Amino acid sequence: MTTFPDTFLWGTATAAYQIEGAATEDGRGPSIWDTFCHTPGLVANGDTGDVACDHYHRLEEDLDLLAGLGVGAYRFSISWPRVQPGGSGPVNERGLDFYHRLVDGLLARGIAPVATLYHWDLPQELEDAGGWPHRDTASRFAEYALLMGEALGDRVATWTTLNEPWCSAYLGYASGVHAPARTEPAAALAAVHHLNLGHGLAVRALRSVVDPTAGMSVTLNLHHVRGVSERDADAVRRTDALANRAFLGPMLEGAYPRDLIDDTAAVTDWSFVRDGDEAAACAPLDVLGVNYYNPVLVRQWDGVSPRETADGHADGTASPWIGCQDVEFVRQPGPYTEMGWNIDETGLTELLLRLRHDHPAVPLMITENGAAFADVPDADGGVRDERRVDYLRRHLSAVAEAMAAGADVRGYFVWSLMDNFEWAHGYAKRFGIVRVDRETMRRTWKDSAHWYRDVVATGKLPEA
């Protein structure tokens, strides 16, 4: 039986716009996702996050859910437009009060708060001023980080600056399938840079005011890229540069990879990178958050046959893969989750060992891992989600395998605590280990929640 160290941190994760609701209450301003959701045709079934899981009004109930699971930590995100409605200026105290109650409620239950500053909900006013392609947004983000550090920094255990900046930049500004629905490749690369810069500035701002024992982190959805054959090495390199090293380079090494600059030279000259920016983006981290769902398979496109684009992200009118026009994203063999993502836990082991090799001094944390399935309650109301249990078991085994081979993995956060608003998919995809009834908002533990509770309690992974 696989056993994890006593010091291993077990948790679960959510994001503000996906669960909170209360979109216009207590002074909250609009975010780019509010605008996106209320634009006809952009979200499945016309769904919005206006109510989401009503977490804003059901905080105590959800805190008790976490306590029942026995987790040691809870990863949540702060809604920037709830605490600073326009993205600048003074704090909205009514909105901030919610996070005071959340953090205090976690601590009262013996759960460490892990706060993410940015999980995609940019205040709409900042987007109107240019958004992440605009340099000033990085400065506004650092100011927001300082305000949150001053307010909550004596109680938050770990601060995460950004969640998946790859999605913010490429899906938001290149392919347009996420908010703010722009299809501007040069702007997307500028967004990459200003997200990197904002991260570094935010870490420094936080360190100036928070408890010195608080950890600093960023969460990246690193792509484990494989080639169909050895002939596809350059396709792998191009994809890896855009997906991974565009963030790992400046954040951990203080420099963008030269091949990324060359690959995208036809799109931008990168003049938005000023002297000192790369060093500013490289702020020492206590842990690197890794989100993993499935690997990516690529090959060099022959330029003649129909080009495959099975990258796991929604198809838009444009591609998120800037400078990769000659790369194909090949559909992989199943089984698949409801997202259409193949289930392959070996990619997680390989990714963690790659990070150990490339960045041996940086500890790792699995900050998201989970699966969407079409969970249907039984006649007695229970949810027998055996496929999710199998998915989690496989991926935790993969984490243990990487640790046995030397990867410094400190913890694991299952995605997600509850079924929630899954961005452009609306409420059609259920990732939660707790079911949320869309009509009544009733929370029901799925079998996966019971299973995960037992793993957390024992630190042992049951055999299949």
Secondary structure in CASP SS format (residue, H / E / C, confidence):
PFRMAT SS
TARGET T0000
AUTHOR 0000-0000-0000
METHOD secondary structure of the structure
MODEL  1
M C 1.00
T E 1.00
T E 1.00
F C 1.00
P C 1.00
D C 1.00
T C 1.00
F C 1.00
L E 1.00
W E 1.00
G E 1.00
T E 1.00
A E 1.00
T C 1.00
A C 1.00
A H 1.00
Y H 1.00
Q H 1.00
I H 1.00
E C 1.00
G C 1.00
A C 1.00
A C 1.00
T C 1.00
E C 1.00
D C 1.00
G C 1.00
R C 1.00
G C 1.00
P C 1.00
S E 1.00
I H 1.00
W H 1.00
D H 1.00
T H 1.00
F H 1.00
C H 1.00
H C 1.00
T C 1.00
P C 1.00
G C 1.00
L C 1.00
V C 1.00
A H 1.00
N H 1.00
G H 1.00
D C 1.00
T C 1.00
G C 1.00
D C 1.00
V C 1.00
A C 1.00
C C 1.00
D C 1.00
H C 1.00
Y C 1.00
H C 1.00
R C 1.00
L H 1.00
E H 1.00
E H 1.00
D H 1.00
L H 1.00
D H 1.00
L H 1.00
L H 1.00
A H 1.00
G H 1.00
L H 1.00
G C 1.00
V C 1.00
G C 1.00
A E 1.00
Y E 1.00
R E 1.00
F E 1.00
S E 1.00
I C 1.00
S C 1.00
W H 1.00
P H 1.00
R H 1.00
V H 1.00
Q C 1.00
P C 1.00
G C 1.00
G C 1.00
S C 1.00
G C 1.00
P C 1.00
V C 1.00
N C 1.00
E H 1.00
R H 1.00
G H 1.00
L H 1.00
D H 1.00
F H 1.00
Y H 1.00
H H 1.00
R H 1.00
L H 1.00
V H 1.00
D H 1.00
G H 1.00
L H 1.00
L H 1.00
A H 1.00
R C 1.00
G C 1.00
I C 1.00
A E 1.00
P E 1.00
V E 1.00
A E 1.00
T E 1.00
L E 1.00
Y E 1.00
H C 1.00
W C 1.00
D C 1.00
L C 1.00
P E 1.00
Q H 1.00
E H 1.00
L H 1.00
E H 1.00
D H 1.00
A C 1.00
G C 1.00
G C 1.00
W C 1.00
P C 1.00
H C 1.00
R C 1.00
D H 1.00
T H 1.00
A H 1.00
S H 1.00
R H 1.00
F H 1.00
A H 1.00
E H 1.00
Y H 1.00
A H 1.00
L H 1.00
L H 1.00
M H 1.00
G H 1.00
E H 1.00
A H 1.00
L H 1.00
G C 1.00
D C 1.00
R C 1.00
V C 1.00
A C 1.00
T E 1.00
W E 1.00
T E 1.00
T E 1.00
L E 1.00
N E 1.00
E C 1.00
P H 1.00
W H 1.00
C H 1.00
S H 1.00
A H 1.00
Y H 1.00
L H 1.00
G H 1.00
Y H 1.00
A C 1.00
S C 1.00
G C 1.00
V C 1.00
H C 1.00
A C 1.00
P C 1.00
A C 1.00
R C 1.00
T C 1.00
E C 1.00
P H 1.00
A H 1.00
A H 1.00
A H 1.00
L H 1.00
A H 1.00
A H 1.00
V H 1.00
H H 1.00
H H 1.00
L H 1.00
N H 1.00
L H 1.00
G H 1.00
H H 1.00
G H 1.00
L H 1.00
A H 1.00
V H 1.00
R H 1.00
A H 1.00
L H 1.00
R H 1.00
S C 1.00
V C 1.00
V C 1.00
D C 1.00
P C 1.00
T C 1.00
A C 1.00
G E 1.00
M E 1.00
S E 1.00
V E 1.00
T E 1.00
L E 1.00
N C 1.00
L C 1.00
H C 1.00
H C 1.00
V E 1.00
R E 1.00
G E 1.00
V C 1.00
S C 1.00
E H 1.00
R H 1.00
D H 1.00
A H 1.00
D H 1.00
A H 1.00
V H 1.00
R H 1.00
R H 1.00
T H 1.00
D H 1.00
A H 1.00
L H 1.00
A H 1.00
N H 1.00
R H 1.00
A H 1.00
F H 1.00
L H 1.00
G H 1.00
P H 1.00
M H 1.00
L H 1.00
E H 1.00
G C 1.00
A C 1.00
Y C 1.00
P C 1.00
R H 1.00
D H 1.00
L H 1.00
I H 1.00
D H 1.00
D H 1.00
T C 1.00
A C 1.00
A C 1.00
V C 1.00
T C 1.00
D C 1.00
W C 1.00
S C 1.00
F C 1.00
V C 1.00
R C 1.00
D C 1.00
G C 1.00
D H 1.00
E H 1.00
A H 1.00
A H 1.00
A H 1.00
C C 1.00
A C 1.00
P C 1.00
L C 1.00
D C 1.00
V E 1.00
L E 1.00
G E 1.00
V E 1.00
N E 1.00
Y C 1.00
Y C 1.00
N C 1.00
P C 1.00
V E 1.00
L E 1.00
V E 1.00
R E 1.00
Q E 1.00
W C 1.00
D C 1.00
G C 1.00
V C 1.00
S C 1.00
P C 1.00
R C 1.00
E C 1.00
T E 1.00
A C 1.00
D C 1.00
G C 1.00
H C 1.00
A C 1.00
D C 1.00
G C 1.00
T C 1.00
A C 1.00
S C 1.00
P C 1.00
W C 1.00
I C 1.00
G C 1.00
C C 1.00
Q C 1.00
D C 1.00
V E 1.00
E E 1.00
F E 1.00
V C 1.00
R C 1.00
Q C 1.00
P C 1.00
G C 1.00
P C 1.00
Y E 1.00
T C 1.00
E C 1.00
M C 1.00
G C 1.00
W C 1.00
N E 1.00
I C 1.00
D C 1.00
E C 1.00
T H 1.00
G H 1.00
L H 1.00
T H 1.00
E H 1.00
L H 1.00
L H 1.00
L H 1.00
R H 1.00
L H 1.00
R H 1.00
H H 1.00
D H 1.00
H C 1.00
P C 1.00
A C 1.00
V C 1.00
P C 1.00
L E 1.00
M E 1.00
I E 1.00
T E 1.00
E E 1.00
N C 1.00
G C 1.00
A C 1.00
A C 1.00
F C 1.00
A C 1.00
D C 1.00
V C 1.00
P C 1.00
D C 1.00
A C 1.00
D C 1.00
G C 1.00
G C 1.00
V E 1.00
R C 1.00
D C 1.00
E H 1.00
R H 1.00
R H 1.00
V H 1.00
D H 1.00
Y H 1.00
L H 1.00
R H 1.00
R H 1.00
H H 1.00
L H 1.00
S H 1.00
A H 1.00
V H 1.00
A H 1.00
E H 1.00
A H 1.00
M H 1.00
A H 1.00
A C 1.00
G C 1.00
A C 1.00
D C 1.00
V E 1.00
R E 1.00
G E 1.00
Y E 1.00
F E 1.00
V E 1.00
W E 1.00
S C 1.00
L C 1.00
M E 1.00
D C 1.00
N C 1.00
F C 1.00
E C 1.00
W H 1.00
A H 1.00
H H 1.00
G C 1.00
Y C 1.00
A C 1.00
K C 1.00
R C 1.00
F C 1.00
G C 1.00
I C 1.00
V E 1.00
R E 1.00
V E 1.00
D C 1.00
R C 1.00
E C 1.00
T C 1.00
M C 1.00
R C 1.00
R E 1.00
T E 1.00
W E 1.00
K E 1.00
D H 1.00
S H 1.00
A H 1.00
H H 1.00
W H 1.00
Y H 1.00
R H 1.00
D H 1.00
V H 1.00
V H 1.00
A H 1.00
T H 1.00
G C 1.00
K E 1.00
L E 1.00
P C 1.00
E C 1.00
A C 1.00
END
